[in-house]
């Protein structure tokens, strides 16, 4: 089965057989006041409706690592990701949300277990459902298949369950500088980032964030003054020269300043999202990461008053 032949893709939606599978709901541009940084709000609620949707969701997230549009819907990539970590699936599988219903007899085979990855990485909703992810589901099956009377990896969600997922499971795509990203990934949520190990500055040019406080800083080297942007350009030119001389991107990237932008997917369950807002809307939080939280709250429809109260 090659589903890639039946995919339609634009900048805001992915269609399969005429139906929207993944959709960008809205976005906020210019979050760092330099016309580069952004936050996008995406709907992954239908990712576990069927196997084709799973493949599309997982390869969509994974493709950011390699910046390869041809990866979307690639079954070969999907199969490789399925066995990436010691025979178990990669973190991109966490972007497929799964609802388990305590009233569903098949789902009860997982839910009755005292311990499971589904429970460890899940959250109870409305005292009836467990919101978890496909990676956890696969882990539980592969770790002890004898516990189950059927292949639990074949659990798909109904449209009604997808509607519940849409309300509670939030996915964002960010473009932020590296220090902001470093603060973000301290939150124990699902992340997938552009890999500069594989993606060179030739394929995807580097962009840099220079804050107002750093913009006019100058330092002297060998009787010449350099401002922040000039120092960045020196490093960037050194990177380009290293690539020309045959150094691999995974080594050459070490010279790139922390001011570089990256792109990263993030997926949140309700408590994880509340924790992010509680910490990153606090007045003591660094301004740049505050802007990600402000944008996220606006995009999911939180009132302005609620945002200001957090600050």
N, C-alpha and C positions, 0 to 999 in steps of 0.2 A: 504494500500500500504506500503510494507516494502522495501525501496530502498537499505537498508544496505546489503541485500543479493546479490546485483548486483554491488557492489562497488569494485574496485581494487585500492589499495593504495600502493605507495612506498614513499621513502623519498623526492621525488621531484614532484610527480604528483598524482592527484586523477582522476580516470577514472570512468565513468558511461556508461554502455552499449557500451563499447569499445571506447568512446570518452573522450578526456581530458576535465575536467571541471575546475579544478584549477591546476596551474602549477608553480613550482619554476623556475624562469628564470635564475638566477645566484646568486652568494653569494660572500661575502668577509669574510674570517675567520681571526682570530687573530688580531682584530682591536685594542685591548688594549695591544698587545705584551705579552700576557700570555697564548696563545693557548686556550682561553676559549671564550672570547667575539666574537660576529659575527653580521653581518647584511645580511639578505636574501631578495631578490627582487622577489615578487610573482605576478602572473597574475590572477586577479579575474574578468576579463572583461566579462566572460560568465556566471557570477553568476545569472543574471536576464534573461537568455535565456528561462528558463522554471522553473516550481515549483521544480522539482527534483534538479536542480542546486542550487536553493536558499537554500534548506535544506542542501545540502552538504557544501556550502560556510559558512553558519551560524554556523553549528555544528563543522566545521573545526576550525573556530575562537574561538568559545565558549569552545571547548575541551581543549584549553590551560589552562583555569582556573582550570580544574579538572585533567589535565594530564591523560585523559582516552581515549585511541584510540577507544574504543567501542562506544564512543559518536558520532563518525563520521557517518553521515547519519541517526542518531536516530530521528525518528519522534516524539517520546515522549519528547525528549529534546527540539526539535524544537517547539513543542506546548507549553511547559512550558516557554520557552524563549519568545514566542509570547505574553504571558500574565504576564511577570515578573514584570513590573513596573506599578502598579495600573491598570492592565488590558491592558497595552500597551507594545510593544516589547522592548527587551533589546538592549543594545548598539551594540551587535554583528550583528544586522540587518543593521547597518550602513555600513557594509562591502559588502553589495549587492548594487553595483552602478546601477542607473537608469537614462536613457536618455529620456527626454521629448522633442518632436519635435514641434516647434511652427506651423508647417504646417500640423500636424496631428489633425484632428477634435476631436478625443477623448482626446488627450493630452491637447487640448485647454481648456477643461473644468477646468483643474487645473491651467493652465498658465494664464487664464484670471482673476483669483482671485487677488484682490489687495494684500491680505496677504495669505500666506500658508507656512507650514513647508518646503515644497519642495523648495520654493524660499528662505526661510530663511537659509536653510542648503545646498543650491545649488549654482552653478556658471554657468553663461552664456558662451557658447562656439560658436564661429564663427557667432554670431548674429542670430543663428537659434535654437540651442539646449540649454536645461537646464540640467546640470549634477547634479543629486541629489542622494538620497539613499532610499532604501526600507523602512527603519524605518520612515522617514519623510512622505512617501507615506501612510503608514498605519496610522500614526497619523492624517493626514488630513482627511482620510476616517472616522476613528472612532470618530473624534471630531464633524463632521457634515456631515453625510451620505446624507442628503437631498439636498446638493449642487450639487450632481452628478447624472447623469442619469444611471450610471452603477457602478459596484464595481471596483474602480480604482486600487485595490490591484491585479487585474488580468492583469495589464499592464506588458507585457514582451517586451524585446528588440529583434530586429531582429539581424541577424548576422552582417549586415552592421553597425548597431548601436553599437554592441559589439566591432567592430574594432575601432570605434571612442573612446569608453570607454578605450580601451587598450592604446591608445595614451595619454590620459589625466589623468586617475585614477591610482594612484600608491599605492601599498601595500607592506609593509616591515615587516619582523619578526626580532626582535632584541634580543640579549642576552647581557645585560649590567648590571652594578652595580646599586644599589638603588639610590644613589645621582644623577647619570646620568639620570636614569628613571624619577626622580622627576623634573628635568629640562625639559625633553622631554614633559611630560604631561601638562606643562604650555601652550603648543601650543594647540589651540582649533581645534583639529582634532579628528578622531575616534581612540580610544584605547581599547585594551582588553588584560588583563595581567594575568599571572600565579597567582593563589590565594593561598597564604600560609595559608589562613584560612581553606581551605579544603585539601590542599596537604601538607602532613607532610614531614619532612626531611628523614623519613624512606622510603617513596614512591619515592621521588625525592631528592636525597642528595643535600645538600647545597654546593655551590662553592663560592669562595671569590676572590675579586679583591684587591690586595695590590699594591698600586702605588710605584714607585721608591722612592719617598720622604718619604713614610711611612715604607718602608721595614725594615730599620735598626733602627727605633726609639725604644728605650727601656725606661721602667719605673719600679720603684721599689715598691713592696708591700710586707710587712712583711719580709724584709731582703732578698728578692729575686728579681732579674731582669727578666723582661719579654719583649720580642720583640712583634711586632704587630701580627705575626702569632700565637704566643703562647697565646696572649690575646684573639684572635678570637677562638682558640681551647677551651679555658676555657668557653667561652660563648656557644659554640656549645655543649660541654659536659653537661653543665647545661641544655640546651634545651632537649637533649636526655634523661637526668634523669627525667625531668619534664614529658615528654611523657610516660616514664616507670611508673611513679607514677599516671598516669591517667589524667594528664592535657591535655586539648584539644589543637590541633595545633594553633587554633585562639588565645589562651592565651599564649602558650609557645613561639610563634614567637616573642613576645616582647623583648626577650633577645638576638635575633639574631642581630649582628652588621650591620651597614649600608653598609659595604663592600660586603654584600651578592649579588650574581647575581640573576637576574630575567629574565623572557622572556616576551615579550610584542609585540603584533601586532599593527601596525599603518597604517591608510589609509589616503591618501592625495589627495585633489583636487589641480589644478594647482597653484592658488594663495596661498594656504596653504603651498605647497611645496616650492614655491619661498620665502615665509616669513621664513620658517625654514632655508633655505640656507643662506638668508641674515643675519640672527641673529647668526646662529651656525657656519658659516664659518668666522665670524668676528674674528680678532686676539685677541680680549678681551674675547672671549668665552673660557670656560674651555676646556682643552685639550681633555678630554674623550668624551665630546659631539661633539667637532669638528670632532673627528674620525668617529662618526656616519654619520655626514653630508658629509664628504669626501667619505666614503664608498658608501653612497646613490647616490651621483653624479656619481661616477665611474660606479655603477651598471646600471644606466639608460642611460649611454653612453655620459655623459657630458665630453668635452675635458679637459685634464689635465691643460691647460692654464687657462680655466675658473675657475677651482677649485683654482688654485694658486692666481688668481686675487681676489677671495673672501677672501683669507687669508691675 
